[in-house]
Amino acid sequence: MITKTASTEEVTYSMILDGETVSFLTVDAETRKVCNVETANGHERKGYARALWEAANAEAECFHDVEHHRTEAGHLFAEAVGGETIAPELAHVADCALCEDADFNPFED
């Protein structure tokens, strides 16, 4: 069963099995950018996160964060489910060196 919990800041879609939350996906209420997606140990690779992505998108289009804000798992999720990446100006984070300084190179010494 998929449930939805909303606040003014975010919307969370949860996969509930036998009364236990086994996966959830949270999107920003305004931009519909995915903020977090998690699946409990032992429940991975069963399509729960994908089902949540599809449920969220059925209500309104959702977007993945820009690549430099994603974890490795988040990047793999974005590639697996498809969908658009949010516009960079909507993903801006004030304490992100890449967002604040276009000349910043995290791989330079």
C-alpha positions, 0 to 999 in steps of 0.5 A: 500500500502506498500512503502520502503525507504532505506538509507545506514544505514536502510530500512523502510517499511511503510503501507500507507492507504489513504495517511497516514502512519499507520504502519512502520517497520525499519531494519538495512541495514547491519544485517537486524535486526528489529530496530523498528516497530510501528502501529498508535493508532486505527490501531492495530491488523489489520495485518499491522505490520505482512504484513510489516514483510513479505514484508521485509522478501520477500526481504531478511531474517530479524531478531529480536533483542536479547530478552534483547534489546526488549520492551515488545511489541517488544517481543510479535511482535517477538513471533507473527510473528516468525522468527529468533533472530539475533546472539548475537555478531551482536546485541552487544551494547556498552552501554548495561550492559548485552552486556558488562558484562556477570556477570551483573544481572539487578535483583540483589540488 
